[in-house]
Amino acid sequence: MVLHTSNRRASQAENQPPSRRSAPMLKNYPSRSRVSRRANTGSARATTSNPKRRSRAQLGSSARSARTLAKSVTPPSPSDVNMIDVPCAYTSLDKSKLVTLPRFLRHPETKYPSQQALEAVGLGDTPLEYAQRVLKEAGPNMHKVLMHAESAPVTGLPKELEITLNDVSAEPPTHVLAVYCRLPSAKRNITLTPIHDVILAAHCANLPILPPSSQSRVNQGDTVTLPVIPLGLPSPTTFRALLGFLYLKRTDLLLAMILPCAPGPHPSPAADASEMERHAMAIQRVRTFAQQLAVTFTPRVLFERAMYVNGLWQNACALGVFDQQLWACIDWCWEVLLTALAFATGAPQSVQTSLPLPQ
């Protein structure tokens, strides 16, 4: 996947009502229920406009429209969570400065993708759980298509982007997301990322319905023209990790992107161990790994990794991703990094390791 960064502000593509189409990657999998497939009506490609002609008012309006996806899920305020103080990781001279971090990252109320969003990508008559299982099998090949896709450098923010497909082992991407930070004070750096709409529609409950994108059979080396959709997120830098997880569903790869080093081997509990014994071993594993991180990396590195987890959490809340493996990974990494910071700053008593009890 080739990403391009622009300093221009996002421009909103027109949100026309989506055409109904079938999800091609589901066709080869037998459904447990009778699923009627709809024909792909597609849509005509929009004409590319000159970004220099867009007025400031249009750009501001499009950015506000793109930011609406996060209105229903807002990261918790400090009053909603327990807080801890750790010495400031960014100064070695003034050790009196403190940085306040939430003790836990609150899980938002579970939501599911809307029926309209699922219908727009051809999943209207398919049980969501079944569709997600099929996409878990198809996701790695779809991700490989993205990783081998290329595009020429662009100036400004186009309405469409031409993508050259060097791998056609799965369906081609359907859209390009122009990801930028939705915070008012943030610099408008924009990253263009090709995606498959069916992956995001099946996993992101808060994502607006994307405009239709016509699809046709492609061969290796073909070029496709995809609509560019602005997407404002709290943490653009962590979107790549979240997107990769939605395609691959591999927590080991997510951990490798989050943590400064991989956890070492740990003994497995005995087959006849009780749930409480297993829970105690899991807590001990967290503290052992946290101590390893504390003696290996500086507080600054640990703090930066903790902020990466926080950004990943904010994006998951904003997009409405409710995958149990993802949330377990976020919770575990947050626990490890907070404990490591406590050890690294000489205040191990400030964090008492806590993991959810087994159900």
GICORUR-V848570 format. One record per pair of residues at least 24 apart in sequence whose ideal C-beta (glycine too) atoms are under 10 Angstrom apart, sorted by the first residue. I is the first residue (numbers start at 1). GAP is how many residues later the second one is. D is the distance in whole Angstrom. If there is no record, write none. Layout:
{{I;GAP;D} {I;GAP;D}}
This chain:
{{1;142;8} {1;143;10} {1;144;9} {1;145;4} {1;146;5} {1;147;8} {1;148;6} {1;149;9} {1;150;10} {1;162;10} {1;172;9} {1;191;10} {1;192;7} {1;193;6} {1;194;9} {1;239;9} {1;242;9} {1;243;10} {2;144;9} {2;145;9} {2;146;9} {2;147;7} {2;148;5} {2;149;6} {2;150;9} {2;151;9} {2;161;9} {2;162;9} {2;190;9} {2;191;10} {2;192;9} {3;148;9} {3;173;10} {3;176;9} {3;187;10} {3;188;5} {3;189;6} {3;190;6} {3;191;9} {3;237;8} {4;147;7} {4;148;9} {4;149;6} {4;150;6} {4;151;10} {4;157;9} {4;172;10} {4;174;10} {4;186;8} {4;187;7} {4;188;5} {4;189;9} {5;148;10} {5;174;10} {5;175;10} {5;184;6} {5;185;6} {5;186;5} {5;187;8} {5;231;10} {6;45;9} {6;147;10} {6;148;7} {6;149;8} {6;150;6} {6;151;6} {6;152;9} {6;172;8} {6;174;9} {6;182;8} {6;183;7} {6;184;4} {6;185;8} {6;186;8} {7;149;9} {7;150;10} {7;173;10} {7;180;7} {7;181;6} {7;182;6} {7;183;7} {8;43;7} {8;44;10} {8;46;9} {8;51;8} {8;146;10} {8;147;9} {8;148;5} {8;149;5} {8;170;9} {8;172;9} {8;180;7} {8;181;9} {8;182;7} {9;42;10} {9;45;9} {9;47;9} {9;49;10} {9;50;4} {9;51;8} {9;53;8} {9;54;6} {9;147;10} {9;148;8} {9;169;10} {9;171;8} {9;179;5} {9;181;8} {9;221;9} {10;49;7} {10;50;10} {10;52;6} {10;53;5} {10;55;9} {10;56;6} {10;57;9} {10;147;6} {10;168;5} {10;169;9} {10;170;5} {10;172;9} {10;178;7} {10;180;6} {10;218;9} {10;219;9} {10;220;3} {10;221;8} {10;222;7} {11;38;9} {11;40;7} {11;43;6} {11;47;7} {11;48;6} {11;50;9} {11;51;5} {11;52;8} {11;55;9} {11;145;9} {11;146;5} {11;147;9} {11;148;7} {11;167;8} {11;179;10} {11;217;8} {11;218;10} {11;219;6} {12;46;8} {12;47;9} {12;49;7} {12;50;3} {12;51;8} {12;52;9} {12;53;5} {12;54;6} {12;147;10} {12;166;10} {12;216;10} {12;217;8} {12;218;5} {13;33;7} {13;49;8} {13;52;10} {13;53;10} {13;146;6} {13;147;9} {13;162;9} {13;163;10} {13;165;9} {13;197;9} {13;198;6} {13;214;5} {13;215;6} {13;216;5} {13;217;7} {14;32;7} {14;145;9} {14;197;6} {14;213;9} {15;50;8} {15;193;7} {15;194;7} {15;195;8} {15;196;6} {15;214;9} {16;27;7} {16;30;9} {16;193;10} {16;195;5} {16;196;7} {17;99;9} {17;103;9} {17;192;8} {17;194;9} {17;195;8} {18;25;9} {18;98;8} {18;99;9} {18;101;8} {18;102;4} {18;103;8} {18;179;9} {18;183;10} {18;191;6} {18;192;7} {18;193;7} {18;194;5} {18;195;9} {19;24;6} {19;101;8} {19;103;10} {19;192;9} {19;193;4} {19;194;9} {19;195;9} {20;99;6} {20;100;7} {20;101;9} {20;102;7} {20;104;7} {20;192;9} {21;98;10} {21;99;8} {21;100;7} {21;101;5} {21;153;10} {21;176;10} {21;177;10} {21;191;7} {21;192;9} {21;193;9} {21;194;7} {22;99;9} {22;100;4} {22;101;9} {22;102;10} {22;103;10} {22;104;10} {22;193;10} {23;95;9} {23;98;6} {23;99;4} {23;100;6} {23;101;10} {23;103;8} {23;108;7} {23;111;8} {23;112;9} {23;115;9} {23;148;9} {23;173;9} {23;174;9} {23;175;5} {23;178;9} {23;179;9} {24;98;8} {24;114;9} {24;146;9} {24;147;5} {24;148;10} {24;174;9} {24;191;7} {24;193;10} {25;97;10} {25;106;10} {25;109;7} {25;110;7} {25;112;9} {25;113;4} {25;114;9} {25;116;9} {25;117;7} {25;145;7} {25;146;6} {25;171;8} {25;173;7} {25;174;10} {26;96;7} {26;97;8} {26;100;7} {26;104;9} {26;105;7} {26;108;5} {26;109;8} {26;112;8} {26;172;8} {27;95;10} {28;106;9} {28;110;9} {29;97;10} {29;101;9} {29;102;9} {29;104;9} {29;105;5} {29;108;8} {29;109;9} {31;94;9} {31;95;7} {31;96;8} {31;99;7} {31;100;9} {31;103;9} {32;94;10} {32;95;7} {32;98;6} {33;92;8} {33;93;8} {33;94;7} {33;97;8} {34;91;8} {35;87;10} {35;88;9} {35;89;9} {35;90;5} {35;91;6} {35;92;9} {35;95;9} {35;96;10} {36;88;9} {36;89;6} {37;85;7} {37;88;8} {37;89;10} {38;81;8} {38;84;7} {38;86;8} {38;87;9} {40;82;8} {40;172;9} {40;174;8} {40;175;6} {40;176;9} {41;171;8} {41;173;9} {42;170;7} {42;171;8} {42;172;4} {42;173;7} {42;174;8} {43;168;8} {43;169;4} {43;170;7} {43;171;5} {43;184;9} {44;168;10} {44;170;7} {45;114;10} {45;115;7} {45;168;9} {45;169;7} {45;179;10} {45;180;6} {45;181;9} {45;182;8} {46;113;6} {46;114;6} {46;165;9} {46;179;9} {46;181;7} {46;182;10} {47;112;8} {47;113;8} {48;110;6} {48;111;5} {48;112;5} {48;113;9} {48;114;10} {48;177;9} {48;180;9} {49;109;8} {49;110;6} {49;111;9} {50;106;8} {50;108;9} {50;109;10} {51;103;9} {51;104;8} {51;105;4} {51;106;5} {51;107;7} {51;108;8} {52;103;9} {52;104;7} {54;102;9} {54;103;9} {54;105;10} {59;98;9} {59;129;9} {59;171;10} {62;95;9} {62;116;10} {62;168;6} {62;170;10} {63;117;8} {63;119;8} {63;121;10} {63;125;8} {63;167;7} {63;169;7} {64;118;9} {64;168;9} {65;143;9} {65;165;8} {65;167;9} {66;111;10} {66;112;8} {66;113;10} {66;114;8} {66;116;7} {66;142;8} {66;163;8} {66;164;4} {66;165;6} {66;166;5} {66;167;9} {67;113;10} {67;115;5} {67;116;9} {67;117;10} {67;163;9} {67;164;9} {67;165;4} {67;166;9} {67;251;9} {68;114;10} {68;138;10} {68;140;7} {68;164;9} {69;113;9} {69;135;9} {69;137;5} {69;138;6} {69;139;5} {69;162;7} {69;163;7} {69;164;8} {69;249;7} {69;250;7} {69;251;8} {70;112;7} {70;136;7} {70;162;7} {70;163;8} {70;164;7} {70;244;9} {70;245;9} {70;247;8} {70;248;4} {70;249;8} {70;250;9} {71;135;8} {71;247;9} {72;36;9} {72;37;10} {72;39;8} {72;133;9} {72;134;6} {72;245;10} {72;246;9} {72;248;8} {73;35;5} {73;36;8} {73;38;8} {73;132;9} {73;133;6} {73;241;9} {73;243;9} {73;244;5} {73;245;6} {73;246;8} {73;247;6} {74;34;9} {74;160;10} {74;240;9} {74;243;7} {74;244;8} {75;27;9} {75;30;9} {75;31;8} {75;33;9} {75;159;7} {75;235;9} {75;238;7} {75;239;5} {75;240;10} {75;242;6} {75;243;8} {76;26;7} {76;28;9} {76;29;8} {76;30;5} {76;31;10} {76;32;9} {76;241;9} {77;25;10} {78;24;7} {80;26;6} {81;24;8} {81;25;6} {84;254;7} {84;257;9} {84;258;8} {84;263;9} {84;266;5} {84;267;6} {84;268;10} {85;260;10} {85;262;9} {85;265;7} {86;213;8} {86;216;9} {86;217;8} {86;220;9} {86;252;8} {86;255;5} {86;256;7} {86;258;9} {86;259;5} {86;261;7} {86;264;7} {86;265;9} {87;212;7} {87;216;10} {87;254;9} {87;257;9} {87;258;4} {87;259;8} {87;260;7} {87;263;10} {88;211;8} {88;212;9} {88;215;8} {88;257;9} {89;209;8} {89;210;4} {89;211;5} {89;212;8} {89;213;7} {89;214;3} {89;215;8} {89;217;9} {89;218;9} {89;252;7} {89;255;9} {89;256;8} {90;209;9} {90;210;6} {90;213;7} {90;214;9} {91;208;10} {91;209;9} {92;206;9} {92;207;9} {92;208;9} {95;250;9} {95;251;10} {98;247;10} {99;200;10} {99;204;7} {99;207;9} {99;208;10} {99;242;9} {99;246;10} {101;202;9} {101;205;7} {101;206;9} {101;209;8} {101;233;9} {101;236;9} {101;237;7} {101;240;8} {101;250;10} {102;208;8} {102;211;9} {102;232;9} {102;236;9} {103;231;9} {103;232;10} {103;235;7} {103;247;10} {103;248;8} {103;249;9} {103;251;8} {104;227;8} {104;230;7} {104;231;9} {104;234;9} {104;250;8} {105;204;8} {105;205;7} {105;207;9} {105;208;5} {105;209;9} {105;211;9} {105;212;9} {105;222;9} {105;225;6} {105;226;7} {105;228;10} {105;229;5} {105;230;10} {106;207;9} {106;211;9} {107;206;9} {107;209;9} {107;210;9} {107;215;8} {107;220;6} {107;223;9} {107;224;8} {108;97;10} {108;98;9} {108;205;10} {108;208;9} {108;209;5} {108;210;9} {108;212;8} {108;213;10} {108;214;8} {108;219;10} {109;211;10} {109;213;9} {110;95;8} {110;210;9} {110;212;5} {111;93;10} {111;94;4} {111;95;7} {111;209;5} {111;210;10} {111;211;7} {112;90;10} {112;93;6} {112;208;9} {112;210;8} {113;87;9} {113;88;6} {113;89;6} {113;90;8} {113;91;7} {113;92;5} {113;93;9} {113;94;8} {113;96;10} {113;207;8} {113;209;10} {114;87;9} {114;91;8} {114;92;10} {114;93;10} {114;94;10} {114;95;8} {116;85;10} {116;93;6} {117;80;9} {117;83;9} {117;84;5} {117;85;9} {117;87;9} {117;88;8} {117;89;10} {117;90;7} {117;91;8} {117;92;5} {117;93;9} {118;80;9} {118;83;6} {118;84;7} {118;91;10} {119;82;9} {119;90;9} {120;77;8} {120;78;9} {120;81;7} {120;89;5} {120;90;7} {120;91;9} {120;92;7} {121;53;8} {121;75;9} {121;76;5} {121;77;4} {121;78;9} {121;79;9} {121;80;5} {121;81;8} {121;88;9} {121;89;8} {121;91;10} {121;92;10} {122;75;10} {122;76;7} {122;79;9} {123;75;7} {123;78;7} {123;79;6} {126;76;9} {128;74;7} {128;75;10} {131;67;8} {131;70;9} {131;71;5} {131;72;10} {132;67;10} {132;70;6} {132;71;7} {132;114;10} {132;117;9} {132;191;9} {134;64;10} {134;68;9} {135;61;9} {135;63;7} {135;64;6} {135;66;10} {135;67;6} {135;68;8} {135;111;9} {135;112;8} {135;114;9} {136;66;10} {136;110;10} {136;111;9} {136;112;9} {136;113;5} {137;112;10} {138;32;6} {138;33;8} {138;58;9} {138;60;9} {138;61;9} {138;109;9} {139;31;9} {139;57;9} {139;60;7} {139;105;10} {139;106;10} {139;107;7} {139;108;4} {139;109;6} {139;110;6} {139;111;10} {140;29;10} {140;30;9} {140;107;7} {140;108;6} {140;109;9} {140;110;9} {141;26;9} {141;27;10} {141;28;5} {141;29;4} {141;30;9} {141;106;9} {142;27;9} {142;28;4} {142;29;6} {142;30;9} {142;31;8} {142;53;9} {142;54;5} {142;56;9} {142;57;7} {142;105;6} {142;106;10} {143;27;8} {143;53;9} {143;56;9} {143;100;9} {143;101;7} {143;103;9} {143;104;4} {143;105;6} {144;25;6} {144;26;7} {144;103;9} {144;104;10} {145;24;7} {145;25;5} {145;26;7} {145;27;6} {145;28;7} {145;49;9} {145;51;8} {145;73;10} {145;102;10} {146;24;9} {146;26;9} {146;27;6} {146;47;8} {146;48;6} {146;49;7} {146;50;8} {146;53;10} {146;97;9} {146;98;9} {146;101;8} {147;47;10} {147;97;10} {147;100;10} {148;72;9} {149;24;7} {149;27;10} {149;45;6} {149;75;9} {149;77;10} {150;73;9} {151;25;8} {151;41;7} {151;43;8} {151;72;9} {151;75;9} {152;71;10} {154;38;7} {154;74;9} {156;34;9} {157;31;10} {157;33;6} {157;35;8} {157;71;7} {157;73;8} {158;34;9} {158;67;10} {158;69;10} {158;70;6} {159;68;7} {159;69;6} {159;70;10} {160;53;10} {160;65;5} {160;66;7} {160;67;6} {160;68;6} {161;31;6} {161;33;8} {161;63;9} {161;64;7} {161;65;6} {161;66;8} {161;67;5} {162;61;5} {162;62;7} {162;63;5} {162;64;8} {163;29;10} {163;31;6} {163;59;9} {163;60;7} {163;61;5} {163;62;8} {163;63;6} {164;56;10} {164;57;7} {164;58;7} {164;59;5} {164;60;8} {165;29;10} {165;53;6} {165;54;8} {165;55;7} {165;56;7} {165;57;6} {165;58;7} {165;59;7} {166;54;6} {166;55;7} {166;56;10} {167;53;7} {168;49;9} {168;50;6} {168;51;6} {168;52;5} {168;53;9} {168;54;8} {169;51;9} {170;26;8} {171;25;6} {171;27;8} {171;44;7} {171;47;9} {172;24;8} {172;41;10} {172;43;7} {172;44;9} {172;45;9} {172;46;5} {172;50;8} {172;52;6} {172;54;8} {173;24;9} {173;26;10} {173;40;9} {173;42;10} {173;51;8} {173;53;6} {174;24;8} {174;25;9} {174;26;10} {174;27;10} {174;36;8} {174;38;9} {174;39;4} {174;40;9} {174;41;7} {174;50;9} {174;52;7} {174;53;8} {175;25;9} {175;35;6} {175;36;8} {175;37;10} {175;38;6} {175;51;6} {175;52;6} {175;53;8} {175;54;5} {175;56;10} {176;37;10} {176;49;10} {176;50;5} {176;51;7} {176;52;5} {176;53;7} {177;30;10} {177;33;9} {177;49;10} {177;51;8} {177;52;6} {177;53;8} {177;54;5} {177;56;9} {177;62;8} {177;66;9} {178;50;5} {178;51;7} {178;52;5} {178;53;7} {178;54;9} {179;50;10} {179;51;8} {179;52;5} {179;53;8} {179;54;6} {179;56;10} {179;57;5} {179;58;9} {179;60;5} {179;61;9} {179;64;9} {179;136;10} {180;50;7} {180;51;7} {180;52;6} {180;53;8} {180;56;6} {181;51;7} {181;52;7} {181;53;7} {181;54;8} {181;55;5} {181;56;9} {182;48;10} {182;49;9} {182;50;3} {182;51;6} {182;52;7} {182;53;10} {182;54;9} {182;136;8} {183;49;9} {183;50;10} {183;51;7} {183;52;9} {186;46;9} {186;48;9} {186;50;9} {188;44;10} {189;47;7} {189;48;10} {190;38;10} {190;40;8} {190;41;10} {190;46;8} {191;40;10} {191;45;6} {191;46;9} {191;48;8} {191;49;8} {192;34;10} {192;36;7} {193;38;9} {193;43;10} {193;46;7} {193;47;7} {193;50;7} {194;30;9} {194;32;7} {194;34;10} {195;31;9} {195;34;9} {195;36;9} {195;48;7} {195;51;9} {195;52;9} {196;50;10} {196;51;8} {197;32;9} {199;44;8} {199;47;6} {199;48;6} {200;31;10} {200;43;8} {200;46;7} {200;119;8} {200;121;9} {202;44;9} {203;39;10} {203;40;10} {203;42;9} {203;43;5} {203;44;10} {203;46;10} {203;116;8} {203;117;9} {203;118;6} {203;119;8} {203;120;7} {203;123;9} {204;38;10} {204;42;8} {204;111;10} {204;112;9} {204;114;9} {204;115;4} {204;116;5} {204;117;6} {204;118;9} {205;114;8} {205;115;3} {205;116;8} {205;117;7} {206;111;9} {206;112;7} {206;113;6} {206;114;3} {206;115;9} {207;24;8} {207;111;9} {207;112;6} {207;113;7} {207;114;9} {231;87;10} {231;88;9} {232;86;9} {233;78;9} {233;81;8} {233;82;5} {233;85;6} {233;86;8} {234;76;9} {234;77;7} {234;78;10} {234;79;9} {234;80;4} {234;81;6} {234;82;10} {234;83;8} {234;84;6} {234;85;10} {235;72;9} {235;73;8} {235;75;8} {235;76;3} {235;77;7} {235;78;9} {235;79;5} {235;80;5} {235;81;10} {235;83;9} {236;75;9} {236;79;8} {237;70;10} {237;71;8} {237;74;6} {237;75;10} {237;78;10} {238;69;9} {238;70;6} {238;71;8} {238;72;9} {238;73;4} {238;74;4} {238;75;9} {238;76;8} {238;77;6} {238;78;9} {239;72;9} {239;73;9} {239;76;6} {239;80;9} {241;67;8} {241;68;10} {241;70;9} {241;71;6} {241;74;9} {242;69;9} {242;70;6} {242;71;10} {242;73;5} {242;74;6} {242;77;8} {242;79;7} {242;81;10} {242;84;8} {242;88;10} {243;72;9} {243;76;10} {245;67;9} {245;71;10} {245;76;9} {245;78;8} {245;80;8} {245;81;6} {245;84;8} {246;73;9} {246;75;7} {246;77;8} {246;80;8} {249;74;8} {249;76;7} {249;77;9} {250;75;9} {251;72;10} {251;74;6} {251;75;8} {251;77;8} {251;78;5} {251;81;9} {251;82;10} {252;77;10} {254;58;8} {254;71;9} {254;72;8} {254;75;5} {254;76;9} {254;79;9} {255;74;7} {255;77;8} {255;78;7} {255;81;10} {257;51;8} {257;55;9} {258;47;7} {258;48;10} {258;50;6} {258;51;6} {258;54;7} {258;71;8} {258;72;8} {258;74;10} {258;75;5} {258;76;10} {258;78;9} {258;79;8} {259;30;9} {259;34;8} {259;38;10} {259;43;10} {259;46;6} {259;49;9} {259;50;9} {259;73;10} {259;74;6} {259;77;7} {259;78;8} {259;81;10} {260;33;7} {260;36;8} {260;37;5} {260;38;10} {260;41;6} {260;42;7} {260;44;9} {260;45;6} {260;48;10} {260;77;9} {260;80;9} {261;28;9} {261;31;8} {261;32;7} {261;35;7} {261;36;8} {262;27;10} {263;25;9} {263;26;5} {263;29;8} {263;30;9} {263;69;9} {263;73;8} {264;24;8} {264;25;7} {264;28;7} {274;84;10} {275;82;8} {275;83;5} {275;84;9} {276;81;8} {276;82;9} {278;80;7} {279;76;7} {279;77;9} {279;78;6} {279;79;6} {280;75;10} {282;50;9} {282;53;10} {282;71;9} {282;73;6} {282;74;10} {282;76;9} {283;52;9} {283;56;10} {283;69;10} {283;70;5} {283;71;8} {283;72;6} {284;69;9} {285;47;10} {285;51;9} {285;68;10} {285;70;9} {286;46;7} {286;49;6} {286;50;6} {286;52;10} {286;53;6} {286;54;9} {286;67;5} {286;68;9} {286;69;7} {287;48;10} {287;49;9} {287;52;6} {287;53;9} {287;55;10} {287;56;8} {287;61;9} {287;64;10} {287;66;5} {288;51;10} {289;43;10} {289;46;10} {289;47;6} {289;50;8} {289;51;8} {290;45;8} {290;46;5} {290;47;8} {290;48;8} {290;49;4} {290;50;4} {290;51;8} {290;52;8} {290;53;6} {290;54;9} {290;58;9} {290;61;9} {290;63;8} {291;48;8} {291;49;8} {291;52;5} {291;53;9} {291;57;9} {292;44;10} {292;48;8} {292;51;9} {293;43;7} {293;44;8} {293;46;9} {293;47;4} {293;48;9} {293;50;8} {293;51;8} {294;45;8} {294;46;5} {294;47;8} {294;48;8} {294;49;4} {294;50;4} {294;51;9} {294;52;10} {294;54;9} {295;45;9} {295;48;8} {295;49;8} {296;44;9} {296;48;10} {297;43;8} {297;47;8} {298;46;7} {299;41;9} {299;42;6} {299;44;10} {299;45;5} {299;46;6} {299;47;10} {300;44;10} {301;39;10} {301;43;9} {302;34;9} {302;35;6} {302;36;9} {302;37;10} {302;38;5} {302;39;5} {302;40;10} {302;41;9} {302;42;6} {302;43;9} {303;34;8} {303;37;10} {303;38;7} {303;41;9} {303;42;10} {304;33;10} {305;28;8} {305;31;9} {305;32;6} {305;35;9} {305;36;9} {306;27;8} {306;28;7} {306;30;9} {306;31;4} {306;32;7} {306;34;9} {306;35;7} {307;30;9} {308;25;9} {308;29;9} {309;24;5} {309;25;5} {309;26;10} {309;27;9} {309;28;6} {309;29;9} {310;24;8} {310;27;10} {328;27;10} {328;28;9} {331;24;8} {331;25;7}}
